[in-house]
C-alpha cells in the first residue's frame, strides 16, 4: 500500500491532463476552422476554468475523505444525489471507452500502412476489446504503476505528437505552402462567408440559423471535460490540500494550449473536405510528412498516438471506478462491489466495467458503418457528463452556505459572490450545452434528426434512471436491515 501513496503534483497534473486531452478531438475543432476560437473560448472560460476552480475548492475541502464528486454532492445535498453524480461520471466514461479506443484502432491501421482497416468493424471492435482489458490489467497493479505509465504515455503519445503537428504547421506556413482554411468551399456557410464576388472568407463567429448549427458545442465541451476526475486520488498526495489545486491549474493550462494550437495546425494543413472525425489527424500527418518526403514518420506518429490513447484510457479507468468503490464502502452498492486486490484496486468494479465496454465495443462489429457507431457512442456520453457537472457546480455553491467553516486550502476568489459568479456561470454554460446535445449537428450526415434526438433522449433517461433506482433500492435494504427482528 505504500506505493499507492507516492503520487507527486506533476504526476497528478499529467494524469488529469491525460484524462482531459485526446488528440482525436483536434479534427472536430479543426472542422470548425477559424470559428473554433469561438468554441474554444466558450469551453475554456465558461467551462474548463470554472470546473478547475470549483473542483480545486471541493477537492481540497474533502481531500481526506476521497470519493471525488460523490463526496462533494453528497455533503451538499444527500447520498442519493451523490451516488447519481459519481454514477453519471462513471457510466459516461464507460460509454466513452469504445470511441477513444476506436481512434486508437485507426492509429494502428495507419501505423501498419493499412488505413482501410480504420473502417473495418471487426478490426476496430476486437482491437478495442483487447486493448481495454490490457489497460485494465495494468490498472490492477496499483495506482503508482498506472500513474507512471499514464504520465509517460501522455508525454510521449499525446504531448509529443501535439507539439510535432504544431511545429509542422509552422514549417508549412514558413515554406509558403497553401493555407487550407483560406480555401474552404463557399457552400460551407457555417464556417465561411461569401462576398459579392462569391469569394469565401473564413468566419471568426459561426453562422447560426438554428440550434443544429452549434450542436458541435456540446461535443467540444466534452473534449475539455475531466479536469475534476482525479480528485479521488487527492489523499494519495503528500500534502493534498496544497498540491491538488496546483495540479488542477497546471492540467487546465496544458489542456488549453495543446487543444488550441493543435486544432489550428490541422486547419492550416488539411483541406476542409479531408477532415474526418475519426482519422483526420492521421490525414494531416500524412499530407505534411509526404510533402517533406518523410512519409514513414506518419507510421511513427500513429504508433505514439495509440500509446497516448491507451495512457488516457488507463487514466480514466482508475478515477470514476474508484469513486464507485467509495460509494460501495458507504453502502450505496452491493457488498461484492467492495472487493479490492492486494494493491487496493477495485477488482469487481473493473471486471463489470470491462464487460460493459466489451459489449459496447461489439457495436463496431455488428454495425455496417464504423463512423456511425463511433458518432452514436460519442453522442450518448455528452448529456450524462453535463448533468454531473451541473450537480458539481450546484454543490460548490450550496456548501458555501451549509458548511461555511469547512477548511478549504483553496477557495474560489471573491467570497460567496465569487462562487456564484464562477459556479453559477459554469452551471448556466453547461445547461446551455446540455440543451444543444438534443439537436443533431448540421455539419454531419446523421440521418433522421428524429431518430438521432430519440436515441439521445432515451439514452439520457435510461442512464439517469439507473443510479436513482439503485440508490433507492439500497436505501430500502439498509433500512430493512436496521429494523429489529420480531
Steps between C-alpha positions, in 0.01 A plus 500: 500500500796731545551528128145620445575814706794608288336747259654842429331823395641465149384138470146594602505798262612281212248229591226763499620657176511151347137454607404834342708504183446263212647581161191343342324827583727712279321416171163579659616849594696543176183425304363823644800679340554849647165490680679253728617800701138572593453144625839487674430832671162372620645166615801655673355803677147375564580135569863392547606784731182496714523119527866521605429773758195333655664157480811635672294643789291188545798271455707679764204514741435126482853380424512274806168331419550392140197409290541797268176640362303249709620656825454853371139459388410276794620757753315778318173315447454131588649153435252429217613804301863427583468147364322628189787744436778242526294247300451748215871578501574128490243388241574778250859394534412136431311601183794724401763222508395335170508837321853587604620143446351518151727799444794292626404224256509755216848610610624139492348457153705796377806379688503168314431673168144365463273804557197312360495298823384815681158437341505123559252429780644164599851641535389810691272301732747226586785749541290708740410198714854363522661836573245587768565179691875558468457847654285349777775248578752782543257694722456198727869522586440817699473876470877558507555268200205641306594863573859440386390351166227761461743789547755354258234402247346847514835671438612260226166423338305824536726796576779398258271438197315822591822699503610334173176591318531862619866515393417354159222757453748780570742346250212468251419870531867605492548297181234701320259208464128547449308572821205262494252712692536778238349273234181365654206447258253790512218248550620430856316799640554402864869584486538737202322804361481588132539855361330644193757326276427167675844494655496304827648655812548311828261597776618573853145464634283205387205561271206405720154449352387241754616283789628233261767741376666509843433138598876438486528725806398219734747260340782753525405568863535130568854512359591734788323290764676295765700761690330381822523124440816433701382672814455147638880470506548815710560298821795330328692830485738586783334839556164469319353833608793689348592274210155422359407857395843544339455178303156611377621838373803346329281241327260771378786705356648203314158405363422848367837540329508163329138507383520852356832472317441141386158573350629806319788294358255244354292781345814656345617179329191292422246591228149532641358202311776275638440572869347180638396468866656156546810511280544870419810540714681221316400657169671820615819316591486313170469823298779688669747213532457391139547863394840501672577146372506339845174308466623226734463744789122462469542138612714609794258772611208257468672254734572773754141626485368148563724484808368838614138387459565193715659726763185712499285189539706388801466847644121476488476137613646579842295814574119466477513128586684586822224747580253211464711297744455779753121486456509120542680542833224736610226250413385655171590184305481125577763347728693317225584836336730580796755235407856626442824318422830521688574831327176652626344506150126440455501159327131419455409851391770490232387156380137618465624814327706291258203281412285804417778651287539168315128495416503862380817442295319216325279764336791564265478137390125479446437845347579549131646850528777545760467877494129479586574280803783734594274807491201343676718385790647850524155662503382283788784608729449876477171560679587267788822678584346845472233405757777400739674835451179686581480302824863580580455875450182496708686316778779759502250781547287323761796395716601866538179542702446161667866450602656849497767405757618191314880532459588577141866550412381649173187711462346642186589871532243769575320338792150363448438750221806366321374143536162603362673670206740213421283205600174656383651608169641152448161347584319718242762425233464126559119526503512674161736237358276224642204646311705507179577125526146413394540671161678304221804690367447653157866430419454122499269266301335336802201369308158551656505798742207348689684169544813682616309705758305193610816298562663780700184558707449128563863443595502799735176395673603136541847572636365772730234264639741217580688667790176634647346150503817343645536765770135477609513119504821493706351757738194283558719194557709687755192617688357148497824356640498757782149405611501274809382148435172400661 
